[in-house]
Amino acid sequence: MKSLFSISSCIGVLWALLYIIPCNCDNDIFDNVNTGDSVIIGFEEDCALDPDFAPDLKNTVARAALQGFECQCHAVVTLDNYILRMHRIGSFKGPPILFLHGFLAASEQWLVRTRSEDLPSILADKGFDVWFGNFRGNTYGRNHTYLSPDLEDTKYEFWNFTLHELGYYDLPSMVDYVSKVTGRRTVSFVGYSVAVSVFLITMSTRPEYNDKINIAILLAPYSFVSEEQNVQAILNHLHIGERIQSYMHIEKPMEIFARKKSRIKFFNRNCKPRSINRFSCVRMMVICFGSGQVHHLNKDAVYRMLNAFMAGTSSKLIDHMLQMLDTGKLLKYKYNENDETEIYDLSGITVPMSVHSSVTDSIADPASIELLVQNLPEKSLIGRYLISDEGTRRDYFLSHNAKDVVFPDIIELLYRVKDNQEVISLNMNENDEVEVIAVDTLP
C-alpha cells in the first residue's frame, strides 16, 4: 500500500507542475540547433552547441568542470537521423563505460554530488573512459538532420517515437560511436531505470549488439511491474493518459515535460540548500523514489537533481510506458487498443547482466524485480544486489554513503569483463589507476 501511495503521489506532483508552472513554450525554447546544417558530427572542441541555462542550471560540461574534469562533447547521428549529444570524461584511453540516464533526465544526472561521491567520477579517477549518453527528445537530443522539434510542419514527426526507437536506434548508435572513437571492440553499459528497458529492447531487436557490450549494470530497473503495485487502478483513477493528450490539445505526439526556464527557476528558488522550502524538496524525492531513510541524503545533490529534472520527452513515449504499467510487461507499443500484445523476447540475451535494486523502491519493488529476473536468461545473470532497508533507488545519485555501501559491488564487476573471445582482468596500479593484468582466450 505504501508503494501504491508513493507512485500515485509522484505522478500527482509531476502533473501539478505542468499546471502550476506554465510552459510558455514560445518564450522558453532554448537557442539550440534544430537541423544538421550547423551540427558538428563527432567531436566538438568547444561544446558550444550544448544547451545552457546558466546561472540557474549547470549543464553536464559545467558540472564536470566543477569536479575538475575535462569534458569532451560529441554528436552522434542515428540511422533514422536523430542527432544525440554525448559527453566524455576520464582518461580518454581506458576501458570505455557508457552511462545512460533515467526517465525525464539527461546526462548531467550522473554528476550531482562531488568527484569522490559520483559513480562515474570515481570510475574516471580509476582510469576508465567514461561516456554519458542522451536519448532523443531530452534537452541534449532535440536535433535532427532535417526535422525541427518546434516548427509546426515537422514537430509531430520529430516527436513520433516510443521506447522502441530508443532501443532500436539510439543505444546501438551510441555503442557503435564509442567503439569507433576508442578503438575497443566492446563497451560496458550502466543504465538507470527506464534505460534498462531500452537496453533490453536493444538486445531483443538488435541481437548483434550482444557481442558489442561486455557487461550490463542494471540499476533500479524499470521493465516489469508487479500486480502488487496495482498501478492500473491508479491510472484509471487519474486518467493520466487522457490528461496528457488534453494538455496538448492534440492527439498527435508532442514534447512534454520539457526543460523550461520557468521550472528551473522554481526549483532553484525553492530547493537550494538555504531555502526554507528545501525540506519539501527532500520530501518530494522521498515520495518519488521510495521511503527509506533521509539522514544520509546529500541535500545539495537533491537540489541539483530536482533542478535538472524534467529534461523532456515525447508524449508517445510516456504512453508506451503507461502501456507497460497497464500490462506489467515489457511490451511493444500498441497503436490501437485491440492490437495484439507483443512482448519483447529476452531469451536470446547473452550479455552478462547484474541487477541492482532496493527493498524500499516505490517504482521497482522487489516483486517487479523478481518478474524481471524470471524473464532474463539464467546463464546471463551474473548477480543480484540489494540495497539495505535504509536505501532506495535515489542512493545511486543522492546519498553520502553510496561510495561505501552501493558502488563497491558495481566497481568490482567492472574490473572483470568479457570482451568477445577474451576475458580481461583489471587491477589497480600504484597510481590508483585501472590496468589490464591478464588477457585469457576463452575456450
Secondary structure, DSSP 4 states (H G I P E B T S, - for coil): -HHHHHHHHHHHHHHHHHHHS---HHHH--S---SGGGPPPEEESS-TTS--BTTTB--HHHHHHHTT---EEEEEE-TT-EEEEEEEEE-SSS-EEEEE--TT--GGGG-SS-TTTSHHHHHHHTT-EEEE---TTSTT--EESS--SSSTTTHHHHT---HHHIIIIIHHHHHHHHHHHHT-S-EEEEEETHHHHHHHHHHHH-GGGGGTEEEEEEES--S---GGG-HHHHHHHHTHHHHHHHHHTSSS--EES---HHHHHHHHHHHSTT-TTHHHHHHHHHHHH-SS-STTB-HHHHHHHHHT----EEHHHHHHHHHHHHHSS-BPPPSSTTSPP-B---TT--S-EEEEEETT-SSS-HHHHHHHHHHS-GGGEEEEEEE-TT--TTHHHHBSSHHHHTHHHHHHHHTEEEETTEEEEEEE-TTS-EEEEEEEE--
